[in-house]
Amino acid sequence: LLNPKVDWKQLLRRFVEQSAKSDYSWTAPNRRYVAHGIYLPSLKSDMLDLVIGIDISTSVTQEELNQFLTEIKVIGREFKANITAISCNTSVQSVETFNEYDELDVKIERGGGTRFSPVFKKVDELGLTPKCLVYLTDLECSDFGDTPDYPVLWISTGSKYANKVPFGDVVSIKNKF
């Protein structure tokens, strides 16, 4: 009871789903009812703009990074998302954009310390307005930057720093991959 096992992948998908907007549209009526002479709107999903921060500091293992990249691919396919993946240690190392049809080709070299604020600054510099930002990290850092105007989900491979996060929601993965 004190250490419940949480399916972090399911929580991540739920967080992203809540950020994805779906609405009804009259431009294409719901085909199920047209044959009966009833015209109802169909459900329309907009492309989700999502930013994913990837901690590439020395404290994150290669195994963890591989799992992070796998989840990014799945999110892109499942949610029809335009994804901007920003890898960062003490500064932004790469910015890759892709959607559900693209192959994920993020170049990552681990090393260095950790700062989270450069990712949020890069989002502002690029003029991005994400529905949410997901940060894949071990949370071993104290430089979070300012609270952004969009929701943030921290997927953490460590648990001892989870209560020090100044904003956003944290999902701790206690077991290493």
Biotite code that builds the C-alpha atoms (Angstrom):
import biotite.structure as struc

atoms = struc.array([
    struc.Atom([0.000, 0.000, 0.000], chain_id="A", res_id=1, res_name="LEU", atom_name="CA", element="C"),
    struc.Atom([2.838, 2.400, 0.682], chain_id="A", res_id=2, res_name="LEU", atom_name="CA", element="C"),
    struc.Atom([4.541, 1.836, -2.689], chain_id="A", res_id=3, res_name="ASN", atom_name="CA", element="C"),
    struc.Atom([1.848, 1.278, -5.299], chain_id="A", res_id=4, res_name="PRO", atom_name="CA", element="C"),
    struc.Atom([2.963, 0.396, -8.801], chain_id="A", res_id=5, res_name="LYS", atom_name="CA", element="C"),
    struc.Atom([1.690, 2.942, -11.289], chain_id="A", res_id=6, res_name="VAL", atom_name="CA", element="C"),
    struc.Atom([1.612, 2.324, -15.021], chain_id="A", res_id=7, res_name="ASP", atom_name="CA", element="C"),
    struc.Atom([3.449, 5.501, -16.007], chain_id="A", res_id=8, res_name="TRP", atom_name="CA", element="C"),
    struc.Atom([2.829, 4.911, -19.713], chain_id="A", res_id=9, res_name="LYS", atom_name="CA", element="C"),
    struc.Atom([-0.923, 4.929, -19.111], chain_id="A", res_id=10, res_name="GLN", atom_name="CA", element="C"),
    struc.Atom([-0.649, 8.119, -17.020], chain_id="A", res_id=11, res_name="LEU", atom_name="CA", element="C"),
    struc.Atom([1.416, 9.763, -19.754], chain_id="A", res_id=12, res_name="LEU", atom_name="CA", element="C"),
    struc.Atom([-1.174, 8.887, -22.381], chain_id="A", res_id=13, res_name="ARG", atom_name="CA", element="C"),
    struc.Atom([-3.988, 10.189, -20.134], chain_id="A", res_id=14, res_name="ARG", atom_name="CA", element="C"),
    struc.Atom([-2.127, 13.490, -19.641], chain_id="A", res_id=15, res_name="PHE", atom_name="CA", element="C"),
    struc.Atom([-1.601, 13.903, -23.388], chain_id="A", res_id=16, res_name="VAL", atom_name="CA", element="C"),
    struc.Atom([-5.222, 12.924, -24.156], chain_id="A", res_id=17, res_name="GLU", atom_name="CA", element="C"),
    struc.Atom([-6.503, 15.593, -21.774], chain_id="A", res_id=18, res_name="GLN", atom_name="CA", element="C"),
    struc.Atom([-4.416, 18.182, -23.601], chain_id="A", res_id=19, res_name="SER", atom_name="CA", element="C"),
    struc.Atom([-5.638, 17.084, -27.045], chain_id="A", res_id=20, res_name="ALA", atom_name="CA", element="C"),
    struc.Atom([-8.722, 18.983, -28.109], chain_id="A", res_id=21, res_name="LYS", atom_name="CA", element="C"),
    struc.Atom([-11.466, 17.190, -29.913], chain_id="A", res_id=22, res_name="SER", atom_name="CA", element="C"),
    struc.Atom([-14.539, 18.996, -31.139], chain_id="A", res_id=23, res_name="ASP", atom_name="CA", element="C"),
    struc.Atom([-17.601, 18.389, -33.257], chain_id="A", res_id=24, res_name="TYR", atom_name="CA", element="C"),
    struc.Atom([-17.824, 19.687, -36.819], chain_id="A", res_id=25, res_name="SER", atom_name="CA", element="C"),
    struc.Atom([-20.752, 20.077, -39.201], chain_id="A", res_id=26, res_name="TRP", atom_name="CA", element="C"),
    struc.Atom([-18.510, 20.148, -42.301], chain_id="A", res_id=27, res_name="THR", atom_name="CA", element="C"),
    struc.Atom([-18.527, 16.358, -42.448], chain_id="A", res_id=28, res_name="ALA", atom_name="CA", element="C"),
    struc.Atom([-21.723, 14.907, -40.946], chain_id="A", res_id=29, res_name="PRO", atom_name="CA", element="C"),
    struc.Atom([-21.585, 11.710, -38.932], chain_id="A", res_id=30, res_name="ASN", atom_name="CA", element="C"),
    struc.Atom([-21.944, 8.931, -41.542], chain_id="A", res_id=31, res_name="ARG", atom_name="CA", element="C"),
    struc.Atom([-23.670, 6.554, -39.142], chain_id="A", res_id=32, res_name="ARG", atom_name="CA", element="C"),
    struc.Atom([-26.831, 8.635, -39.106], chain_id="A", res_id=33, res_name="TYR", atom_name="CA", element="C"),
    struc.Atom([-26.935, 10.105, -42.636], chain_id="A", res_id=34, res_name="VAL", atom_name="CA", element="C"),
    struc.Atom([-28.490, 6.906, -44.059], chain_id="A", res_id=35, res_name="ALA", atom_name="CA", element="C"),
    struc.Atom([-31.430, 7.431, -41.670], chain_id="A", res_id=36, res_name="HIS", atom_name="CA", element="C"),
    struc.Atom([-31.904, 11.020, -42.763], chain_id="A", res_id=37, res_name="GLY", atom_name="CA", element="C"),
    struc.Atom([-30.421, 12.398, -39.557], chain_id="A", res_id=38, res_name="ILE", atom_name="CA", element="C"),
    struc.Atom([-27.596, 14.897, -39.845], chain_id="A", res_id=39, res_name="TYR", atom_name="CA", element="C"),
    struc.Atom([-25.375, 15.106, -36.787], chain_id="A", res_id=40, res_name="LEU", atom_name="CA", element="C"),
    struc.Atom([-21.873, 16.553, -36.497], chain_id="A", res_id=41, res_name="PRO", atom_name="CA", element="C"),
    struc.Atom([-18.869, 14.279, -36.567], chain_id="A", res_id=42, res_name="SER", atom_name="CA", element="C"),
    struc.Atom([-16.044, 14.298, -34.064], chain_id="A", res_id=43, res_name="LEU", atom_name="CA", element="C"),
    struc.Atom([-13.048, 16.249, -35.322], chain_id="A", res_id=44, res_name="LYS", atom_name="CA", element="C"),
    struc.Atom([-9.591, 16.086, -33.744], chain_id="A", res_id=45, res_name="SER", atom_name="CA", element="C"),
    struc.Atom([-7.056, 18.809, -34.284], chain_id="A", res_id=46, res_name="ASP", atom_name="CA", element="C"),
    struc.Atom([-3.376, 17.976, -34.527], chain_id="A", res_id=47, res_name="MET", atom_name="CA", element="C"),
    struc.Atom([-1.881, 18.157, -31.065], chain_id="A", res_id=48, res_name="LEU", atom_name="CA", element="C"),
    struc.Atom([1.191, 20.378, -30.692], chain_id="A", res_id=49, res_name="ASP", atom_name="CA", element="C"),
    struc.Atom([3.345, 18.705, -28.089], chain_id="A", res_id=50, res_name="LEU", atom_name="CA", element="C"),
    struc.Atom([6.823, 19.501, -26.800], chain_id="A", res_id=51, res_name="VAL", atom_name="CA", element="C"),
    struc.Atom([8.917, 16.796, -25.211], chain_id="A", res_id=52, res_name="ILE", atom_name="CA", element="C"),
    struc.Atom([11.992, 17.695, -23.196], chain_id="A", res_id=53, res_name="GLY", atom_name="CA", element="C"),
    struc.Atom([14.613, 14.982, -22.937], chain_id="A", res_id=54, res_name="ILE", atom_name="CA", element="C"),
    struc.Atom([17.182, 15.076, -20.149], chain_id="A", res_id=55, res_name="ASP", atom_name="CA", element="C"),
    struc.Atom([20.460, 13.859, -21.687], chain_id="A", res_id=56, res_name="ILE", atom_name="CA", element="C"),
    struc.Atom([22.691, 14.479, -18.677], chain_id="A", res_id=57, res_name="SER", atom_name="CA", element="C"),
    struc.Atom([25.182, 11.913, -17.447], chain_id="A", res_id=58, res_name="THR", atom_name="CA", element="C"),
    struc.Atom([22.875, 10.760, -14.642], chain_id="A", res_id=59, res_name="SER", atom_name="CA", element="C"),
    struc.Atom([20.299, 9.411, -17.142], chain_id="A", res_id=60, res_name="VAL", atom_name="CA", element="C"),
    struc.Atom([21.256, 5.948, -18.398], chain_id="A", res_id=61, res_name="THR", atom_name="CA", element="C"),
    struc.Atom([21.291, 4.888, -22.047], chain_id="A", res_id=62, res_name="GLN", atom_name="CA", element="C"),
    struc.Atom([18.601, 2.317, -21.242], chain_id="A", res_id=63, res_name="GLU", atom_name="CA", element="C"),
    struc.Atom([16.353, 5.090, -19.886], chain_id="A", res_id=64, res_name="GLU", atom_name="CA", element="C"),
    struc.Atom([16.976, 7.230, -22.978], chain_id="A", res_id=65, res_name="LEU", atom_name="CA", element="C"),
    struc.Atom([16.060, 4.325, -25.274], chain_id="A", res_id=66, res_name="ASN", atom_name="CA", element="C"),
    struc.Atom([12.776, 3.856, -23.396], chain_id="A", res_id=67, res_name="GLN", atom_name="CA", element="C"),
    struc.Atom([12.081, 7.604, -23.590], chain_id="A", res_id=68, res_name="PHE", atom_name="CA", element="C"),
    struc.Atom([12.555, 7.557, -27.380], chain_id="A", res_id=69, res_name="LEU", atom_name="CA", element="C"),
    struc.Atom([10.239, 4.568, -27.720], chain_id="A", res_id=70, res_name="THR", atom_name="CA", element="C"),
    struc.Atom([7.493, 6.383, -25.824], chain_id="A", res_id=71, res_name="GLU", atom_name="CA", element="C"),
    struc.Atom([7.931, 9.495, -27.964], chain_id="A", res_id=72, res_name="ILE", atom_name="CA", element="C"),
    struc.Atom([7.331, 7.394, -31.102], chain_id="A", res_id=73, res_name="LYS", atom_name="CA", element="C"),
    struc.Atom([4.196, 5.844, -29.614], chain_id="A", res_id=74, res_name="VAL", atom_name="CA", element="C"),
    struc.Atom([2.791, 9.220, -28.556], chain_id="A", res_id=75, res_name="ILE", atom_name="CA", element="C"),
    struc.Atom([3.357, 10.608, -32.051], chain_id="A", res_id=76, res_name="GLY", atom_name="CA", element="C"),
    struc.Atom([1.427, 7.742, -33.627], chain_id="A", res_id=77, res_name="ARG", atom_name="CA", element="C"),
    struc.Atom([-1.379, 7.452, -31.089], chain_id="A", res_id=78, res_name="GLU", atom_name="CA", element="C"),
    struc.Atom([-2.281, 11.115, -30.810], chain_id="A", res_id=79, res_name="PHE", atom_name="CA", element="C"),
    struc.Atom([-1.625, 12.431, -34.307], chain_id="A", res_id=80, res_name="LYS", atom_name="CA", element="C"),
    struc.Atom([0.732, 14.895, -32.727], chain_id="A", res_id=81, res_name="ALA", atom_name="CA", element="C"),
    struc.Atom([3.182, 17.422, -34.089], chain_id="A", res_id=82, res_name="ASN", atom_name="CA", element="C"),
    struc.Atom([6.061, 16.790, -31.725], chain_id="A", res_id=83, res_name="ILE", atom_name="CA", element="C"),
    struc.Atom([9.019, 19.009, -31.008], chain_id="A", res_id=84, res_name="THR", atom_name="CA", element="C"),
    struc.Atom([11.639, 16.981, -29.132], chain_id="A", res_id=85, res_name="ALA", atom_name="CA", element="C"),
    struc.Atom([14.232, 19.107, -27.344], chain_id="A", res_id=86, res_name="ILE", atom_name="CA", element="C"),
    struc.Atom([17.230, 17.316, -25.853], chain_id="A", res_id=87, res_name="SER", atom_name="CA", element="C"),
    struc.Atom([19.060, 19.221, -23.169], chain_id="A", res_id=88, res_name="CYS", atom_name="CA", element="C"),
    struc.Atom([21.715, 18.873, -20.490], chain_id="A", res_id=89, res_name="ASN", atom_name="CA", element="C"),
    struc.Atom([22.927, 22.302, -19.275], chain_id="A", res_id=90, res_name="THR", atom_name="CA", element="C"),
    struc.Atom([21.946, 23.770, -22.654], chain_id="A", res_id=91, res_name="SER", atom_name="CA", element="C"),
    struc.Atom([19.776, 22.719, -25.578], chain_id="A", res_id=92, res_name="VAL", atom_name="CA", element="C"),
    struc.Atom([21.666, 20.193, -27.703], chain_id="A", res_id=93, res_name="GLN", atom_name="CA", element="C"),
    struc.Atom([19.116, 19.445, -30.425], chain_id="A", res_id=94, res_name="SER", atom_name="CA", element="C"),
    struc.Atom([15.616, 20.325, -31.574], chain_id="A", res_id=95, res_name="VAL", atom_name="CA", element="C"),
    struc.Atom([13.816, 17.776, -33.750], chain_id="A", res_id=96, res_name="GLU", atom_name="CA", element="C"),
    struc.Atom([10.282, 18.084, -35.103], chain_id="A", res_id=97, res_name="THR", atom_name="CA", element="C"),
    struc.Atom([8.181, 15.280, -36.515], chain_id="A", res_id=98, res_name="PHE", atom_name="CA", element="C"),
    struc.Atom([4.618, 14.013, -36.773], chain_id="A", res_id=99, res_name="ASN", atom_name="CA", element="C"),
    struc.Atom([2.897, 10.637, -36.893], chain_id="A", res_id=100, res_name="GLU", atom_name="CA", element="C"),
    struc.Atom([4.170, 9.924, -40.431], chain_id="A", res_id=101, res_name="TYR", atom_name="CA", element="C"),
    struc.Atom([7.823, 10.766, -39.829], chain_id="A", res_id=102, res_name="ASP", atom_name="CA", element="C"),
    struc.Atom([10.483, 8.462, -38.520], chain_id="A", res_id=103, res_name="GLU", atom_name="CA", element="C"),
    struc.Atom([11.901, 9.596, -35.212], chain_id="A", res_id=104, res_name="LEU", atom_name="CA", element="C"),
    struc.Atom([15.550, 10.464, -35.754], chain_id="A", res_id=105, res_name="ASP", atom_name="CA", element="C"),
    struc.Atom([16.720, 12.188, -32.578], chain_id="A", res_id=106, res_name="VAL", atom_name="CA", element="C"),
    struc.Atom([20.487, 12.324, -32.198], chain_id="A", res_id=107, res_name="LYS", atom_name="CA", element="C"),
    struc.Atom([21.449, 12.023, -28.563], chain_id="A", res_id=108, res_name="ILE", atom_name="CA", element="C"),
    struc.Atom([24.829, 12.058, -26.887], chain_id="A", res_id=109, res_name="GLU", atom_name="CA", element="C"),
    struc.Atom([24.631, 11.828, -23.119], chain_id="A", res_id=110, res_name="ARG", atom_name="CA", element="C"),
    struc.Atom([26.832, 13.895, -20.880], chain_id="A", res_id=111, res_name="GLY", atom_name="CA", element="C"),
    struc.Atom([27.130, 16.960, -18.716], chain_id="A", res_id=112, res_name="GLY", atom_name="CA", element="C"),
    struc.Atom([24.981, 18.371, -15.965], chain_id="A", res_id=113, res_name="GLY", atom_name="CA", element="C"),
    struc.Atom([21.288, 19.237, -15.907], chain_id="A", res_id=114, res_name="THR", atom_name="CA", element="C"),
    struc.Atom([19.274, 22.436, -16.335], chain_id="A", res_id=115, res_name="ARG", atom_name="CA", element="C"),
    struc.Atom([15.578, 22.414, -17.251], chain_id="A", res_id=116, res_name="PHE", atom_name="CA", element="C"),
    struc.Atom([15.116, 26.132, -17.954], chain_id="A", res_id=117, res_name="SER", atom_name="CA", element="C"),
    struc.Atom([16.804, 26.085, -21.415], chain_id="A", res_id=118, res_name="PRO", atom_name="CA", element="C"),
    struc.Atom([14.015, 23.859, -22.787], chain_id="A", res_id=119, res_name="VAL", atom_name="CA", element="C"),
    struc.Atom([11.311, 26.312, -21.672], chain_id="A", res_id=120, res_name="PHE", atom_name="CA", element="C"),
    struc.Atom([13.329, 29.241, -23.060], chain_id="A", res_id=121, res_name="LYS", atom_name="CA", element="C"),
    struc.Atom([13.728, 27.414, -26.392], chain_id="A", res_id=122, res_name="LYS", atom_name="CA", element="C"),
    struc.Atom([9.950, 26.880, -26.577], chain_id="A", res_id=123, res_name="VAL", atom_name="CA", element="C"),
    struc.Atom([9.530, 30.665, -26.207], chain_id="A", res_id=124, res_name="ASP", atom_name="CA", element="C"),
    struc.Atom([12.317, 31.430, -28.717], chain_id="A", res_id=125, res_name="GLU", atom_name="CA", element="C"),
    struc.Atom([10.720, 29.176, -31.326], chain_id="A", res_id=126, res_name="LEU", atom_name="CA", element="C"),
    struc.Atom([7.314, 30.776, -30.749], chain_id="A", res_id=127, res_name="GLY", atom_name="CA", element="C"),
    struc.Atom([5.737, 27.415, -29.932], chain_id="A", res_id=128, res_name="LEU", atom_name="CA", element="C"),
    struc.Atom([2.358, 27.231, -28.195], chain_id="A", res_id=129, res_name="THR", atom_name="CA", element="C"),
    struc.Atom([2.214, 23.613, -27.060], chain_id="A", res_id=130, res_name="PRO", atom_name="CA", element="C"),
    struc.Atom([-0.909, 22.048, -25.594], chain_id="A", res_id=131, res_name="LYS", atom_name="CA", element="C"),
    struc.Atom([1.443, 20.469, -23.069], chain_id="A", res_id=132, res_name="CYS", atom_name="CA", element="C"),
    struc.Atom([5.099, 19.732, -22.399], chain_id="A", res_id=133, res_name="LEU", atom_name="CA", element="C"),
    struc.Atom([6.311, 16.345, -21.237], chain_id="A", res_id=134, res_name="VAL", atom_name="CA", element="C"),
    struc.Atom([9.791, 16.270, -19.706], chain_id="A", res_id=135, res_name="TYR", atom_name="CA", element="C"),
    struc.Atom([11.567, 12.903, -19.516], chain_id="A", res_id=136, res_name="LEU", atom_name="CA", element="C"),
    struc.Atom([14.176, 13.122, -16.754], chain_id="A", res_id=137, res_name="THR", atom_name="CA", element="C"),
    struc.Atom([15.623, 11.855, -13.497], chain_id="A", res_id=138, res_name="ASP", atom_name="CA", element="C"),
    struc.Atom([14.815, 15.264, -11.894], chain_id="A", res_id=139, res_name="LEU", atom_name="CA", element="C"),
    struc.Atom([18.350, 15.686, -10.543], chain_id="A", res_id=140, res_name="GLU", atom_name="CA", element="C"),
    struc.Atom([18.357, 19.457, -10.999], chain_id="A", res_id=141, res_name="CYS", atom_name="CA", element="C"),
    struc.Atom([17.334, 22.668, -9.272], chain_id="A", res_id=142, res_name="SER", atom_name="CA", element="C"),
    struc.Atom([17.124, 25.011, -12.298], chain_id="A", res_id=143, res_name="ASP", atom_name="CA", element="C"),
    struc.Atom([13.497, 24.702, -13.395], chain_id="A", res_id=144, res_name="PHE", atom_name="CA", element="C"),
    struc.Atom([12.993, 28.196, -14.762], chain_id="A", res_id=145, res_name="GLY", atom_name="CA", element="C"),
    struc.Atom([9.713, 30.111, -14.665], chain_id="A", res_id=146, res_name="ASP", atom_name="CA", element="C"),
    struc.Atom([6.305, 28.447, -14.643], chain_id="A", res_id=147, res_name="THR", atom_name="CA", element="C"),
    struc.Atom([5.047, 28.226, -18.255], chain_id="A", res_id=148, res_name="PRO", atom_name="CA", element="C"),
    struc.Atom([1.509, 28.972, -19.498], chain_id="A", res_id=149, res_name="ASP", atom_name="CA", element="C"),
    struc.Atom([0.916, 25.348, -20.528], chain_id="A", res_id=150, res_name="TYR", atom_name="CA", element="C"),
    struc.Atom([0.668, 22.141, -18.492], chain_id="A", res_id=151, res_name="PRO", atom_name="CA", element="C"),
    struc.Atom([3.874, 20.225, -17.759], chain_id="A", res_id=152, res_name="VAL", atom_name="CA", element="C"),
    struc.Atom([4.246, 16.547, -16.927], chain_id="A", res_id=153, res_name="LEU", atom_name="CA", element="C"),
    struc.Atom([7.556, 15.389, -15.476], chain_id="A", res_id=154, res_name="TRP", atom_name="CA", element="C"),
    struc.Atom([8.248, 11.695, -16.137], chain_id="A", res_id=155, res_name="ILE", atom_name="CA", element="C"),
    struc.Atom([10.942, 10.957, -13.560], chain_id="A", res_id=156, res_name="SER", atom_name="CA", element="C"),
    struc.Atom([13.143, 7.900, -13.232], chain_id="A", res_id=157, res_name="THR", atom_name="CA", element="C"),
    struc.Atom([14.129, 9.046, -9.742], chain_id="A", res_id=158, res_name="GLY", atom_name="CA", element="C"),
    struc.Atom([11.849, 9.587, -6.795], chain_id="A", res_id=159, res_name="SER", atom_name="CA", element="C"),
    struc.Atom([13.917, 11.505, -4.256], chain_id="A", res_id=160, res_name="LYS", atom_name="CA", element="C"),
    struc.Atom([13.472, 14.846, -6.079], chain_id="A", res_id=161, res_name="TYR", atom_name="CA", element="C"),
    struc.Atom([9.792, 14.474, -7.018], chain_id="A", res_id=162, res_name="ALA", atom_name="CA", element="C"),
    struc.Atom([8.586, 16.683, -4.166], chain_id="A", res_id=163, res_name="ASN", atom_name="CA", element="C"),
    struc.Atom([10.923, 19.551, -5.166], chain_id="A", res_id=164, res_name="LYS", atom_name="CA", element="C"),
    struc.Atom([9.280, 20.302, -8.512], chain_id="A", res_id=165, res_name="VAL", atom_name="CA", element="C"),
    struc.Atom([7.885, 23.867, -8.384], chain_id="A", res_id=166, res_name="PRO", atom_name="CA", element="C"),
    struc.Atom([5.243, 23.363, -11.113], chain_id="A", res_id=167, res_name="PHE", atom_name="CA", element="C"),
    struc.Atom([3.543, 20.677, -13.149], chain_id="A", res_id=168, res_name="GLY", atom_name="CA", element="C"),
    struc.Atom([2.658, 17.088, -12.314], chain_id="A", res_id=169, res_name="ASP", atom_name="CA", element="C"),
    struc.Atom([5.214, 14.384, -11.580], chain_id="A", res_id=170, res_name="VAL", atom_name="CA", element="C"),
    struc.Atom([5.019, 10.703, -12.407], chain_id="A", res_id=171, res_name="VAL", atom_name="CA", element="C"),
    struc.Atom([7.829, 8.858, -10.652], chain_id="A", res_id=172, res_name="SER", atom_name="CA", element="C"),
    struc.Atom([9.132, 5.653, -12.097], chain_id="A", res_id=173, res_name="ILE", atom_name="CA", element="C"),
    struc.Atom([10.711, 3.954, -9.141], chain_id="A", res_id=174, res_name="LYS", atom_name="CA", element="C"),
    struc.Atom([11.874, 0.891, -11.032], chain_id="A", res_id=175, res_name="ASN", atom_name="CA", element="C"),
    struc.Atom([14.630, 1.365, -13.555], chain_id="A", res_id=176, res_name="LYS", atom_name="CA", element="C"),
    struc.Atom([13.860, 0.190, -17.050], chain_id="A", res_id=177, res_name="PHE", atom_name="CA", element="C"),
])
